Amino acid sequence: MSKTSHLPGRAEHQWAWQRAAACRGLGTEVFFHPEGERGESRVKRERAAKAVCDRCPVRVQCLQHAVSVAEPYGVWGGRTVSERAPSTGTEAAAA
């Protein structure tokens, strides 16, 4: 039998917020773009995803998760990948 004493303990509590998510049960196609999606199709899908996030009781936890793990895909917590990207400060300098 394998020794498991070196493994971390249970971690369900770290994901419990997902049970209350407004997106639970919806298809991933709302939040993750299909290959090659561009332009107005992408804008419409992202708006639809953000509308779900706007009414979500765990939006903050979702966004915090996406930022903390540098989630490279999809709309999380009402933000797209580019909206979650760390600011380089060039935006502030240009203003």
Salt bridges, closest charged atoms under 4 A:
GLU12 OE2 - ARG10 NH2 3.08
GLU37 OE1 - ARG45 NE 2.77
GLU40 OE2 - ARG47 NH1 3.96
GLU46 OE2 - ARG42 NE 3.59
GLU46 OE2 - ARG45 NH2 3.93
ASP54 OD1 - ARG59 NH1 3.00
GLU83 OE2 - LYS50 NZ 2.72
